[in-house]
Amino acid sequence: YMRILFQVVPQPLASGEATAVGRGRRDPNRHPWLPYPETGRGWRYAALRAEGAVGACCKLMGKLFAGSRAMVFIAVVFVSIWLVGNYPKDELTNCGKTFKTSCFAADICPACACCSELVSPLTLEEKATLCEWNNKFITSTVDEVCLRAGAMRTICNVKANASCATVSECKPPYELCQQHPIGIIAGV
């Protein structure tokens, strides 16, 4: 059920200052007054508004950064993101503090922290290899990130069947470690 009001008035009367009305809700919003919806509109309305905003932003960027200036701007943005992600470095793990986490950290992967320096201290390059972007720890388990096959597992010095949480204390016999310090044999 819908109520519709339809009025026909002569043009001189409709154009007069006292009786003029706007289109839709534009000023002057009267005869009849059209209220704004109390609830939100559907996704189509929101999508059109977002499309308009993105289009306006792209036009502005095109005017500001035409030609070679656009490439310089993009390069500066990427270099800035890289610098923020990699510096300053954590002294213990050699990872960028902002966006990276190290599998070498005892609170992330205790097994890697225990076994990685049993045979010899890790170099800064090896520690940097154990750094991973924080978003990987959101989408994957710690074992999938830190103990995947290849350089990570080799540097961590953890056996293939071990997981990060396997170790409760880092002390002999180091059963989950692949290599052991001289004189210590696993399981003895």
C-alpha positions in Angstrom: 0.0 0.0 0.0 1.4 3.4 -1.0 0.0 6.9 -0.9 1.0 9.1 -3.9 0.3 12.8 -4.1 0.3 14.3 -7.6 -0.3 18.0 -8.1 -0.5 20.0 -11.4 0.1 23.7 -11.1 0.6 26.4 -13.7 4.3 27.3 -14.4 4.1 30.9 -13.1 2.8 29.7 -9.8 5.3 26.8 -9.6 8.2 29.2 -10.4 7.3 31.8 -7.7 9.7 32.2 -4.8 7.1 31.4 -2.2 6.0 28.2 -4.0 9.2 26.9 -5.7 10.3 23.4 -4.8 13.6 21.6 -5.4 14.1 18.3 -7.3 14.0 15.4 -4.9 15.4 16.5 -1.6 17.3 19.5 -2.9 16.5 23.0 -1.5 13.9 24.1 -1.1 12.6 20.8 0.1 8.9 21.5 0.6 5.4 20.9 -0.8 5.7 18.1 0.3 8.8 17.9 2.5 10.8 14.7 1.7 12.6 13.2 4.7 15.8 11.3 4.4 15.6 7.5 5.0 16.0 6.5 8.7 17.8 3.3 7.8 20.8 2.8 5.5 20.5 2.3 1.9 21.3 -0.9 0.0 24.8 -1.9 -1.3 24.1 -0.4 -4.7 23.9 3.1 -3.3 27.1 2.6 -1.2 28.9 1.1 -4.2 28.0 4.0 -6.4 29.3 6.5 -3.8 32.5 4.5 -3.3 33.0 4.3 -7.0 32.6 8.1 -7.3 35.1 8.7 -4.5 37.7 6.4 -6.0 37.2 8.0 -9.4 37.7 11.4 -8.0 40.8 10.3 -6.1 42.3 8.8 -9.3 41.6 11.9 -11.3 43.3 14.0 -8.6 46.4 11.7 -8.5 46.5 11.8 -12.3 46.7 15.6 -12.2 49.2 15.8 -9.4 51.5 13.0 -10.5 51.4 13.1 -14.3 54.1 11.3 -16.3 57.5 10.6 -14.6 56.4 12.2 -11.3 54.0 9.3 -10.8 56.8 6.8 -11.0 58.9 8.8 -8.5 56.0 9.0 -6.1 55.3 5.2 -6.3 59.0 4.5 -5.8 59.2 6.7 -2.7 56.1 5.0 -1.2 57.6 1.5 -1.7 61.0 2.5 -0.4 59.3 4.1 2.7 57.3 0.9 3.4 60.5 -1.2 3.0 62.4 1.0 5.4 59.6 1.0 8.0 59.4 -2.8 7.7 63.1 -3.5 8.0 64.4 -0.8 10.3 65.1 -0.3 13.2 66.3 -3.9 13.8 65.9 -5.9 17.0 69.4 -6.5 18.4 68.8 -10.1 19.4 66.9 -11.4 16.3 68.1 -9.0 13.6 64.5 -8.5 12.4 62.8 -5.2 11.6 60.7 -4.4 14.7 57.7 -3.0 12.9 56.3 -5.8 10.7 58.5 -8.8 11.3 58.8 -11.6 13.9 61.7 -14.0 14.4 61.4 -17.7 14.7 64.6 -17.4 16.8 62.6 -15.8 19.6 61.9 -18.2 22.5 58.3 -17.0 22.8 57.6 -17.8 19.1 59.4 -21.1 18.5 61.1 -22.5 21.7 62.5 -25.4 19.7 64.3 -23.1 17.2 65.5 -20.9 20.0 66.9 -23.9 21.9 68.5 -25.8 19.0 69.7 -23.1 16.6 72.8 -22.1 18.5 73.8 -25.5 20.0 76.6 -26.1 17.5 77.7 -22.5 16.8 76.3 -19.0 17.3 74.1 -17.8 14.4 75.5 -15.1 12.2 73.4 -11.9 11.5 72.5 -13.3 8.1 71.2 -16.5 9.5 69.2 -14.6 12.1 67.7 -12.5 9.3 66.7 -15.6 7.5 64.6 -16.6 10.5 62.6 -13.3 10.2 59.1 -13.5 8.8 56.4 -11.0 8.1 53.8 -10.9 10.9 50.9 -11.6 8.6 52.3 -15.1 8.0 51.8 -16.0 11.7 48.1 -14.9 11.3 47.4 -17.2 8.3 49.6 -20.2 9.2 50.7 -22.0 12.3 54.1 -21.3 13.9 55.4 -24.7 12.8 54.3 -24.0 9.1 56.2 -20.7 9.2 59.3 -21.5 11.3 59.9 -25.2 10.6 59.1 -25.5 6.9 61.6 -27.5 4.9 64.7 -25.8 3.6 66.9 -23.0 5.1 64.5 -22.3 8.0 64.6 -25.9 9.4 68.3 -26.2 8.7 69.1 -22.9 10.6 66.7 -23.8 13.4 68.5 -27.2 13.7 65.3 -29.0 14.5 64.5 -32.6 13.5 61.8 -33.2 10.9 59.3 -34.7 13.3 59.6 -32.0 16.0 57.4 -28.9 16.4 58.1 -25.5 17.9 56.2 -26.4 21.0 58.0 -29.7 21.6 60.6 -28.3 24.0 59.7 -27.3 27.5 63.3 -26.6 28.7 66.4 -26.2 26.7 68.7 -28.7 28.3 70.4 -32.1 27.5 69.7 -34.5 25.9 68.3 -32.1 23.2 66.2 -34.9 21.6 64.5 -32.6 19.1 67.7 -31.0 17.7 69.2 -32.3 14.5 72.9 -31.7 15.4 74.3 -31.6 18.9 77.3 -30.0 20.5 80.4 -32.2 20.8 80.1 -34.7 23.7 76.3 -34.6 23.9 74.4 -37.4 22.2 70.6 -37.3 21.9 68.8 -39.7 24.2 71.8 -40.4 26.4 
